[in-house]
Amino acid sequence: MHHRPLALLALAAALTGCASAPSFHYTVPPQPEAASGFTEKPGWATTKFAVAAANPLATDAGYQVLKAGGTAVDAAIAVQMVLTLVEPQSSGIGGGAFLLHASSGKVQAYDGRETAPAAAGENLFLDASGKPLAFHDGVVGGRSVGVPGTVRMLEMAHRQHGKLPWAALFQPAIALAETGFKVSPRLHTLVTNDRFLAKDPVAAAYFYDPAGKPWPVGHVLKNPELAAVLRQIAAEGSRALHEGPVAQAIVDKVQKHPTNPGQLSLADLAGYQPRQREALCMDYRARAQDFRLCGFPPPSSGAIAVGQILGILNHTHAASLPLQDGLPSAEWLHLYTEAARLAFADRALYVADPDFVQPPGGSWMSLLDPAYLASRARLIGAQSMKVAQPGKPGGSQTSLAPMPGQPEYGTSHISIVDAQGNALAMTTTIEDAFGARQMVEGFLLNNELTDFSFAPANAQGTPIANRVQPGKRPRSSMAPTLVLDKASGQVLMSGGSPGGALIIHYTAKVLYGTLQWGLMPQQAIDLPNFGSLNGPSLLEEKRFPPATVEQLRARGAEVREMNMTSGLQAITRGQVHDKLLWLGGADPRREGVVMGD
């Protein structure tokens, strides 16, 4: 099929509706056995609705819900429950999520981020001598487990935007958990490579055979314990997870860990509340079109950092630099990585849970103010600054210290547009691969508290914004994003990615690729990955010519070529052969697919 360059256009007015309440009956699909690694994907085009998720079984569950007349939120619930089963390393009912939802031009942000237990203090990740623990010494066990929020947040979103009955949306995951699903290449690889998972007896009995070897690709894995928990949540709502026997099992697992116990309590679980926040939206101009980029506000740093990078680039000559032989040029990569350093410097100093930290200048939008971004762009010269310093948005004076760099992992992303014209972008996580490596009742617990700064203050005792405090939500990099046409308010794109702190760069790449370079979503996702976390310039290994690497080094950058396994999903509104379609893309680096009608 000949594709025109992507023209992001207004949403078609002809939207389907249902007169009577639809019903839903799930059919278990034939199970895929796709290879892992980098697998070329075709890109997808649909007319009515589309769903993109990280595993074909999860995508299919969402597709069947949309086909039955369900909404985007209905489909997201079905997708997430299946991901809990088939992609347990990345997300699930034991973790947290951010959901961005658009309907009739109104964008809502649902915060299901985990919280620190009431008994957790700022020294949680310090050893007996007052030094920060090694990362995985903090992760593995009960210490790192935050109060999960995904199910309660989805319940809140479903009350406002659901159409199918809550219980029906659990059918796919329950059926697959009972009949079994085939171990995918990615799950097998991650289980094989993990050093900690088998130390938990429950996880060892589930993920490994009796000889202690990971189940092979294609092995049919059943999870009756998870099916039982999902049946309870389907019948009773989030209370079944946050109170009663399942809650007690979670608390016992955390508090009774033999070497690294945590402080999560029954009161923490029962008291968890999701938040509805104001979406963080900024104006963005690309190729003579005006857009609204909407993302998630703090406690996520994603939308601010993505918005800063794209905004700073718009104050440089980046837009005049086309792709060279289908790849970003060295000149463009220099501008991008410098903008990234500036954004990550601000992120390290300012961004944390807004219930605990004041935004600079009284508003998070001070970090996205065009005049401020223009002043930051003027710091970019011909040579790399190597490490950028934070700015003073809104003329702010801060009494905080920047957070030192720390590993971030995990997550999964879901993008959905439904036949009623609603769209969502949801990024969901248990943090590190397999979370805290603690399995209970068929699901894994998160290690989200390691997204806090292990050190509560710098050497001079100046506090760090993202330190551990009771009830606080750790800073995130998750960047679920919706792009709207500024004039009409119609949704033109839903996208996002897993990948720890690199989520910010993966998401920015797809936005820039589609909006500025006019690529189809699949083409933008396929581009090699790149970025900087305010240190070396990072390039996806074996994807850039040696000349590009040398040109960046000649500008003074330290260049590291590395594995950058994004898991991007994106759905855009585009025109192909004079037809207005939803165009979908899924990352060739992972197992995701797009489905729709």
C-alpha positions as CSV (number, residue, x, y, z in Angstrom):
1,M,0.0,0.0,0.0
2,H,1.3,3.4,-0.9
3,H,1.3,5.6,2.2
4,R,1.2,9.4,1.9
5,P,3.3,11.3,4.4
6,L,1.2,11.4,7.6
7,A,-1.3,14.2,7.8
8,L,-2.7,14.4,11.3
9,L,-6.2,15.4,10.7
10,A,-9.4,16.0,12.7
11,L,-11.4,13.1,14.0
12,A,-14.2,11.9,11.7
13,A,-17.6,13.0,12.9
14,A,-19.3,9.7,12.1
15,L,-19.0,7.8,15.4
16,T,-20.9,4.7,16.1
17,G,-23.1,4.4,19.1
18,C,-25.1,1.6,20.7
19,A,-28.8,1.9,21.7
20,S,-28.8,-0.9,24.2
21,A,-26.2,-2.0,26.8
22,P,-23.7,-4.3,25.0
23,S,-22.8,-7.7,26.4
24,F,-19.3,-9.3,26.3
25,H,-18.3,-12.9,25.8
26,Y,-14.6,-13.6,25.5
27,T,-13.1,-16.2,23.1
28,V,-9.6,-17.5,23.8
29,P,-7.6,-16.8,20.6
30,P,-5.0,-19.1,19.0
31,Q,-1.8,-18.3,20.9
32,P,1.1,-16.6,19.1
33,E,4.7,-17.9,19.0
34,A,6.4,-14.9,17.6
35,A,10.2,-14.7,17.8
36,S,11.9,-12.3,20.2
37,G,14.6,-9.8,19.3
38,F,14.0,-7.2,16.6
39,T,11.0,-8.3,14.5
40,E,9.9,-6.1,11.6
41,K,6.3,-5.0,12.1
42,P,4.0,-3.9,9.2
43,G,2.2,-1.0,10.8
44,W,-1.6,-1.2,11.0
45,A,-4.6,0.8,9.7
46,T,-8.1,0.7,11.0
47,T,-11.3,2.8,10.5
48,K,-13.4,2.6,13.7
49,F,-11.2,1.7,16.7
50,A,-7.7,0.4,17.6
51,V,-5.8,-1.0,20.6
52,A,-2.1,-1.4,21.0
53,A,-0.5,-3.3,23.8
54,A,2.8,-5.2,24.6
55,N,1.5,-8.7,24.1
56,P,-0.8,-10.1,21.4
57,L,-3.0,-11.8,23.9
58,A,-3.5,-8.6,25.8
59,T,-4.2,-6.6,22.6
60,D,-6.7,-9.3,21.5
61,A,-8.6,-9.0,24.9
62,G,-8.9,-5.2,24.3
63,Y,-9.9,-5.8,20.7
64,Q,-12.7,-8.2,21.8
65,V,-14.0,-5.6,24.3
66,L,-14.0,-2.8,21.8
67,K,-15.7,-5.1,19.2
68,A,-18.5,-5.8,21.8
69,G,-19.1,-2.0,22.1
70,G,-16.9,-1.3,25.1
71,T,-15.1,1.9,25.7
72,A,-11.4,2.7,25.7
73,V,-11.4,2.4,29.5
74,D,-13.3,-1.0,29.4
75,A,-10.6,-2.2,27.0
76,A,-7.8,-1.0,29.1
77,I,-9.0,-2.9,32.1
78,A,-9.2,-6.2,30.1
79,V,-5.7,-5.5,28.6
80,Q,-4.1,-4.8,32.0
81,M,-5.5,-7.9,33.6
82,V,-4.2,-10.1,30.8
83,L,-0.8,-8.3,31.0
84,T,-0.7,-9.2,34.7
85,L,-0.7,-12.8,33.5
86,V,1.3,-12.9,30.3
87,E,3.8,-10.0,30.9
88,P,4.2,-10.3,34.7
89,Q,7.7,-8.9,34.5
90,S,6.5,-5.4,33.6
91,S,3.1,-4.6,35.2
92,G,0.1,-6.0,37.0
93,I,-2.4,-5.7,39.8
94,G,0.5,-5.5,42.2
95,G,1.8,-2.2,40.7
96,G,0.8,1.3,39.7
97,A,-0.2,3.2,36.5
98,F,-0.9,6.6,35.0
99,L,-4.0,6.8,32.7
100,L,-4.6,9.8,30.4
101,H,-8.2,9.9,28.9
102,A,-9.6,12.2,26.3
103,S,-13.3,12.6,25.5
104,S,-15.0,15.5,23.6
105,G,-11.8,17.5,23.9
106,K,-11.5,17.1,27.7
107,V,-8.4,15.4,28.9
108,Q,-8.3,13.8,32.4
109,A,-5.4,12.3,34.2
110,Y,-5.9,9.3,36.6
111,D,-3.1,8.7,39.0
112,G,-2.7,5.1,40.2
113,R,0.9,5.5,41.4
114,E,2.0,3.5,44.4
115,T,2.6,5.3,47.7
116,A,5.1,4.8,50.4
117,P,3.8,3.0,53.6
118,A,3.0,5.2,56.6
119,A,5.9,3.7,58.5
120,A,8.4,4.4,55.7
121,G,11.0,7.1,56.5
122,E,13.6,9.0,54.5
123,N,16.3,6.6,55.7
124,L,14.5,3.5,54.2
125,F,17.3,2.8,51.7
126,L,20.3,3.6,53.9
127,D,22.5,0.9,55.4
128,A,23.6,0.7,59.0
129,S,26.5,3.1,58.3
130,G,24.1,5.7,56.7
131,K,25.2,5.0,53.1
132,P,22.7,4.3,50.3
133,L,22.2,0.6,49.6
134,A,23.3,-1.0,46.4
135,F,20.3,-0.8,44.0
136,H,19.2,-4.5,44.0
137,D,19.9,-4.8,47.8
138,G,17.0,-2.3,48.1
139,V,14.9,-3.9,45.4
140,V,14.7,-7.6,46.3
141,G,12.4,-8.4,49.2
142,G,9.7,-6.5,51.1
143,R,11.5,-3.2,51.7
144,S,10.8,-1.7,48.2
145,V,7.1,-2.6,48.0
146,G,4.8,0.4,47.7
147,V,1.0,0.4,48.1
148,P,-0.3,-0.8,44.7
149,G,-2.7,1.5,42.9
150,T,-3.6,0.2,39.4
151,V,-6.8,-1.6,40.2
152,R,-8.3,1.1,42.4
153,M,-7.4,3.7,39.7
154,L,-9.0,1.7,36.9
155,E,-12.1,1.3,39.1
156,M,-12.3,5.1,39.4
157,A,-11.9,5.6,35.6
158,H,-14.5,2.8,34.9
159,R,-17.1,4.5,37.1
160,Q,-16.8,7.6,34.9
161,H,-16.1,6.1,31.5
162,G,-17.0,2.4,31.5
163,K,-19.9,1.0,29.5
164,L,-19.5,-2.8,29.9
165,P,-20.0,-4.3,33.4
166,W,-16.8,-4.3,35.5
167,A,-16.9,-8.0,36.1
168,A,-17.1,-8.8,32.4
169,L,-13.8,-7.2,31.7
170,F,-12.0,-9.8,33.8
171,Q,-13.2,-12.7,31.6
172,P,-10.2,-12.8,29.3
173,A,-7.5,-12.9,32.0
174,I,-9.5,-15.4,34.1
175,A,-10.0,-17.7,31.1
176,L,-6.3,-17.5,30.1
177,A,-5.1,-18.0,33.7
178,E,-7.2,-21.2,33.9
179,T,-6.7,-22.7,30.5
180,G,-3.0,-21.5,30.3
181,F,-1.0,-19.3,28.0
182,K,2.2,-20.1,26.1
183,V,5.4,-18.7,27.6
184,S,6.6,-16.1,25.1
185,P,10.2,-15.7,24.0
186,R,10.6,-12.4,25.9
187,L,9.2,-13.8,29.1
188,H,11.5,-16.9,28.8
189,T,14.6,-14.7,28.1
190,L,13.9,-12.5,31.1
191,V,13.2,-15.4,33.5
192,T,16.4,-17.1,32.3
193,N,18.5,-13.9,32.8
194,D,17.1,-12.9,36.2
195,R,19.4,-13.5,39.2
196,F,16.8,-13.0,42.0
197,L,13.4,-14.4,40.9
198,A,14.2,-18.0,41.9
199,K,15.1,-17.0,45.5
200,D,11.4,-16.5,46.2
201,P,9.9,-20.0,46.7
202,V,6.5,-19.1,45.3
203,A,8.0,-17.5,42.1
204,A,10.4,-20.4,41.7
205,A,7.6,-22.9,41.7
206,Y,5.7,-21.0,39.1
207,F,8.3,-19.7,36.6
208,Y,10.7,-22.7,36.7
209,D,10.3,-26.5,36.2
210,P,11.0,-29.0,39.0
211,A,14.7,-29.1,38.0
212,G,15.0,-25.4,38.5
213,K,15.1,-24.5,34.8
214,P,12.9,-21.7,33.3
215,W,9.9,-23.1,31.5
216,P,10.7,-23.2,27.7
217,V,9.2,-21.0,25.1
218,G,5.7,-22.4,24.2
219,H,5.2,-24.2,27.5
220,V,1.6,-23.7,28.6
221,L,1.6,-22.0,32.0
222,K,-1.5,-21.9,34.2
223,N,-2.2,-19.6,37.1
224,P,-5.2,-20.7,39.1
225,E,-4.3,-18.5,42.1
226,L,-4.4,-15.4,39.9
227,A,-7.7,-16.5,38.4
228,A,-9.2,-16.8,41.9
229,V,-8.0,-13.3,42.8
230,L,-9.3,-11.8,39.6
231,R,-12.7,-13.5,40.2
232,Q,-12.8,-11.8,43.6
233,I,-11.9,-8.4,42.2
234,A,-14.5,-8.9,39.4
235,A,-17.2,-9.6,42.0
236,E,-16.2,-7.2,44.8
237,G,-14.1,-4.5,43.1
238,S,-10.8,-3.2,44.4
239,R,-11.8,-4.0,48.0
240,A,-10.9,-7.6,47.2
241,L,-7.3,-6.6,46.7
242,H,-7.0,-3.9,49.3
243,E,-8.8,-5.6,52.2
244,G,-9.4,-9.1,53.4
245,P,-7.4,-12.3,52.7
246,V,-5.5,-11.1,49.6
247,A,-4.4,-7.9,51.4
248,Q,-3.3,-10.0,54.4
249,A,-1.3,-12.2,52.1
250,I,0.4,-9.2,50.6
251,V,1.3,-7.7,54.0
252,D,2.6,-11.1,55.3
253,K,4.8,-11.4,52.2
254,V,6.3,-7.9,52.7
255,Q,6.7,-7.9,56.5
256,K,7.9,-11.5,56.9
257,H,10.6,-11.5,54.2
258,P,13.5,-13.4,55.8
259,T,16.3,-10.9,55.0
260,N,14.8,-7.7,53.7
261,P,11.3,-7.1,55.3
262,G,9.2,-4.0,54.5
263,Q,6.7,-1.9,56.4
264,L,3.5,-2.2,54.2
265,S,0.5,-2.6,56.5
266,L,-3.2,-3.5,56.1
267,A,-4.1,0.1,56.9
268,D,-1.9,1.3,54.0
269,L,-3.7,-1.0,51.6
270,A,-7.2,-0.2,52.8
271,G,-6.5,3.6,52.8
272,Y,-5.0,3.9,49.3
273,Q,-6.7,6.5,47.1
274,P,-6.2,7.1,43.4
275,R,-6.0,10.8,42.4
276,Q,-7.6,12.6,39.5
277,R,-5.1,15.3,38.4
278,E,-5.1,18.1,35.8
279,A,-3.4,16.9,32.7
280,L,-0.3,18.8,31.8
281,C,-0.8,20.2,28.3
282,M,1.3,22.5,26.2
283,D,1.0,24.2,22.8
284,Y,3.3,22.8,20.1
285,R,3.8,23.8,16.5
286,A,5.1,21.5,13.8
287,R,5.0,21.8,10.0
288,A,2.6,24.8,10.1
289,Q,0.1,23.0,12.4
290,D,-0.8,23.8,16.0
291,F,-1.1,20.9,18.4
292,R,-1.8,20.4,22.1
293,L,0.6,17.9,23.7
294,C,-1.0,16.5,26.8
295,G,0.8,14.3,29.3
296,F,0.9,13.3,32.9
297,P,1.8,15.9,35.6
298,P,4.0,15.2,38.7
299,P,4.6,12.8,40.3
300,S,5.5,11.9,36.8
301,S,8.5,13.8,35.2
302,G,7.6,12.4,31.8
303,A,5.4,15.1,30.3
304,I,7.6,17.9,31.7
305,A,10.8,16.4,30.3
306,V,9.3,15.5,26.9
307,G,7.7,19.0,26.7
308,Q,11.0,20.7,27.7
309,I,13.0,18.7,25.1
310,L,10.6,19.4,22.3
311,G,10.1,23.0,23.3
312,I,13.8,23.7,23.5
313,L,14.3,22.1,20.1
314,N,11.7,24.4,18.7
315,H,14.0,27.4,19.7
316,T,16.8,25.9,17.6
317,H,17.3,25.1,13.9
318,A,16.4,21.4,14.6
319,A,13.2,21.6,12.5
320,S,15.3,22.5,9.4
321,L,17.3,19.2,9.7
322,P,15.7,16.4,7.8
323,L,16.5,12.7,8.3
324,Q,19.6,11.6,6.4
325,D,19.3,8.2,4.7
326,G,16.3,7.6,7.1
327,L,18.3,8.4,10.2
328,P,18.7,11.4,12.5
329,S,21.8,13.4,11.5
330,A,24.7,14.1,13.9
331,E,23.8,17.8,13.9
332,W,20.2,17.0,15.0
333,L,21.4,14.5,17.6
334,H,23.7,17.1,19.1
335,L,20.8,19.5,19.5
336,Y,18.5,16.8,20.9
337,T,21.0,15.5,23.4
338,E,21.8,19.0,24.6
339,A,18.1,19.7,25.1
340,A,17.8,16.4,26.9
341,R,20.7,17.4,29.3
342,L,18.9,20.7,30.1
343,A,15.6,18.9,30.7
344,F,17.1,16.2,32.9
345,A,19.0,18.8,35.0
346,D,15.6,20.4,35.9
347,R,14.0,17.0,36.5
348,A,16.6,16.0,39.0
349,L,16.2,19.2,41.1
350,Y,12.5,20.0,40.9
351,V,10.1,17.1,40.1
352,A,8.5,15.0,42.9
353,D,5.1,14.3,44.4
354,P,3.2,17.6,44.2
355,D,1.5,16.8,47.6
356,F,5.0,17.1,49.1
357,V,6.9,19.5,46.9
358,Q,6.0,23.0,45.6
359,P,6.5,23.5,41.9
360,P,9.1,26.2,40.9
361,G,7.5,29.6,40.5
362,G,4.3,28.2,41.9
363,S,3.3,26.2,38.8
364,W,4.7,23.2,36.9
365,M,4.0,25.1,33.7
366,S,6.9,27.4,34.6
367,L,9.1,24.6,33.4
368,L,7.4,24.7,30.0
369,D,7.1,28.5,29.7
370,P,8.2,29.4,26.1
371,A,10.4,32.3,27.4
372,Y,12.1,30.0,29.9
373,L,12.6,27.3,27.2
374,A,14.0,29.9,24.8
375,S,16.5,30.9,27.5
376,R,17.5,27.3,28.0
377,A,17.9,26.8,24.2
378,R,20.4,29.7,24.2
379,L,22.8,27.6,26.3
380,I,23.2,25.2,23.4
381,G,26.4,25.8,21.5
382,A,28.6,23.9,19.0
383,Q,30.2,21.8,21.7
384,S,28.5,19.5,24.1
385,M,28.0,20.9,27.6
386,K,28.5,17.3,28.9
387,V,26.5,17.9,32.1
388,A,23.9,20.7,32.2
389,Q,22.9,22.7,35.3
390,P,19.3,23.2,36.4
391,G,17.7,26.5,35.5
392,K,15.5,28.9,37.5
393,P,12.0,28.7,36.0
394,G,9.7,31.4,37.2
395,G,12.7,33.1,38.8
396,S,12.5,30.3,41.4
397,Q,14.9,30.0,44.4
398,T,15.1,26.5,45.7
399,S,16.3,25.0,48.9
400,L,16.6,21.5,47.4
401,A,19.5,19.4,46.1
402,P,19.4,17.6,42.8
403,M,18.8,13.9,43.0
404,P,21.8,11.7,41.9
405,G,21.3,9.4,39.0
406,Q,19.7,6.0,39.9
407,P,18.5,3.0,37.8
408,E,14.9,2.9,36.6
409,Y,13.3,0.0,34.8
410,G,10.2,-1.9,33.9
411,T,6.7,-0.9,32.7
412,S,4.3,-1.5,29.8
413,H,2.3,0.9,27.6
414,I,-1.3,0.7,26.3
415,S,-2.8,3.0,23.7
416,I,-6.5,2.7,22.7
417,V,-9.1,4.7,20.7
418,D,-12.7,3.5,20.7
419,A,-15.6,3.7,18.3
420,Q,-17.3,6.4,20.5
421,G,-14.4,8.8,20.0
422,N,-12.7,8.4,23.4
423,A,-8.9,7.8,23.5
424,L,-6.5,6.8,26.2
425,A,-2.8,6.4,26.9
426,M,-1.9,4.3,29.9
427,T,1.6,3.5,31.2
428,T,1.7,0.8,33.8
429,T,4.5,-0.7,35.9
430,I,5.8,-2.8,38.8
431,E,9.2,-1.0,38.2
432,D,12.1,-3.4,37.9
433,A,11.7,-6.6,35.8
434,F,9.6,-8.9,38.1
435,G,9.4,-6.1,40.6
436,A,10.5,-7.0,44.2
437,R,10.7,-10.7,43.1
438,Q,8.0,-11.4,45.6
439,M,5.0,-13.5,44.3
440,V,1.8,-13.7,46.2
441,E,-1.6,-15.2,45.1
442,G,-0.4,-15.6,41.5
443,F,1.0,-12.0,40.9
444,L,4.2,-10.1,41.6
445,L,4.6,-7.2,44.0
446,N,6.2,-3.9,42.8
447,N,9.5,-2.4,43.9
448,E,8.3,1.1,43.3
449,L,9.8,2.6,46.4
450,T,13.2,2.4,44.7
451,D,12.0,5.2,42.4
452,F,12.6,7.5,45.4
453,S,16.1,8.8,45.9
454,F,18.0,6.3,48.1
455,A,19.9,9.3,49.6
456,P,17.5,11.7,51.4
457,A,19.9,14.6,51.2
458,N,23.2,15.7,49.6
459,A,26.5,15.7,51.5
460,Q,25.7,19.2,53.0
461,G,22.4,17.9,54.3
462,T,20.2,19.7,51.7
463,P,17.1,17.6,51.2
464,I,16.3,16.0,47.8
465,A,12.7,16.6,46.5
466,N,12.2,12.9,45.6
467,R,13.2,11.5,49.0
468,V,11.1,8.8,50.8
469,Q,8.3,10.2,53.0
470,P,5.2,8.4,54.4
471,G,2.3,8.4,52.0
472,K,4.4,10.0,49.2
473,R,4.3,8.9,45.5
474,P,7.8,8.3,44.0
475,R,8.8,10.3,41.0
476,S,8.2,8.5,37.7
477,S,9.4,8.8,34.1
478,M,6.2,7.3,32.6
479,A,4.9,9.5,29.8
480,P,1.5,8.5,28.4
481,T,0.8,11.1,25.8
482,L,-2.2,12.3,23.9
483,V,-1.9,14.8,21.0
484,L,-4.9,17.0,20.2
485,D,-5.6,19.3,17.3
486,K,-5.4,22.7,19.0
487,A,-8.3,24.2,17.1
488,S,-10.8,21.4,17.2
489,G,-9.7,19.5,20.4
490,Q,-9.9,16.2,18.4
491,V,-7.4,13.5,19.4
492,L,-4.8,12.9,16.8
493,M,-2.4,10.5,18.6
494,S,-2.0,8.3,21.6
495,G,1.4,7.0,22.5
496,G,4.0,6.0,25.1
497,S,6.6,3.4,26.1
498,P,8.2,1.4,28.9
499,G,11.9,1.9,29.5
500,G,12.7,3.6,32.9
501,A,14.1,7.1,32.5
502,L,14.6,6.4,28.8
503,I,10.8,6.4,28.4
504,I,11.1,10.2,28.0
505,H,13.4,9.8,25.0
506,Y,11.4,7.0,23.4
507,T,8.2,9.1,23.6
508,A,9.9,12.3,22.4
509,K,11.3,10.3,19.4
510,V,7.8,9.2,18.3
511,L,6.3,12.6,18.8
512,Y,9.1,14.3,16.8
513,G,9.1,11.6,14.1
514,T,5.3,11.9,13.4
515,L,4.8,15.6,14.0
516,Q,8.0,17.1,12.6
517,W,9.3,14.5,10.1
518,G,5.9,13.4,8.9
519,L,6.4,9.7,9.5
520,M,3.8,7.0,9.9
521,P,3.8,5.8,13.6
522,Q,5.4,2.5,12.7
523,Q,8.2,4.3,10.9
524,A,8.8,6.7,13.8
525,I,8.9,3.7,16.3
526,D,11.3,1.9,14.1
527,L,13.9,4.8,14.1
528,P,16.9,4.0,16.2
529,N,16.8,5.2,19.9
530,F,18.9,8.0,21.3
531,G,19.1,10.3,24.3
532,S,21.0,11.6,27.3
533,L,20.2,11.5,31.0
534,N,22.5,14.5,31.6
535,G,25.7,12.6,31.1
536,P,26.9,10.6,28.1
537,S,25.1,10.7,24.7
538,L,23.3,7.4,24.4
539,L,22.8,5.7,21.0
540,E,21.1,2.4,20.2
541,E,23.9,0.0,19.4
542,K,24.5,-1.0,15.8
543,R,21.9,1.4,14.5
544,F,24.0,4.5,13.6
545,P,26.9,4.9,11.1
546,P,30.4,5.3,12.6
547,A,30.6,8.8,11.1
548,T,27.6,9.9,13.2
549,V,29.3,8.7,16.4
550,E,32.6,10.3,15.5
551,Q,30.9,13.7,14.7
552,L,29.2,13.7,18.1
553,R,32.5,12.8,19.8
554,A,34.2,15.7,17.8
555,R,31.7,18.0,19.6
556,G,33.0,16.8,22.9
557,A,30.2,14.3,23.8
558,E,31.0,11.1,25.5
559,V,29.0,8.6,23.3
560,R,27.8,5.2,24.6
561,E,26.3,2.7,22.2
562,M,24.0,0.4,24.1
563,N,20.9,-1.8,24.0
564,M,17.9,0.5,24.2
565,T,14.9,-1.8,24.3
566,S,11.9,0.6,24.0
567,G,8.4,-0.9,23.9
568,L,6.6,1.9,22.0
569,Q,2.9,1.8,21.0
570,A,1.3,4.6,19.1
571,I,-2.0,5.2,17.3
572,T,-2.3,8.3,15.1
573,R,-5.1,9.9,13.0
574,G,-3.9,10.0,9.3
575,Q,-5.0,10.1,5.8
576,V,-4.2,7.2,3.3
577,H,-5.5,7.3,-0.2
578,D,-8.0,10.0,0.8
579,K,-9.4,7.9,3.6
580,L,-9.2,9.0,7.2
581,L,-7.8,6.1,9.3
582,W,-6.3,5.2,12.7
583,L,-2.7,4.3,11.9
584,G,-1.1,2.0,14.5
585,G,2.5,1.1,15.3
586,A,4.1,-1.3,17.8
587,D,7.8,-1.6,18.7
588,P,9.8,-4.2,16.8
589,R,12.0,-4.6,19.9
590,R,9.2,-6.3,21.9
591,E,6.1,-8.5,21.3
592,G,3.4,-5.9,21.0
593,V,0.8,-5.6,18.2
594,V,-2.1,-3.3,17.2
595,M,-5.6,-4.6,16.4
596,G,-8.8,-2.9,15.4
597,D,-11.6,-2.6,12.9
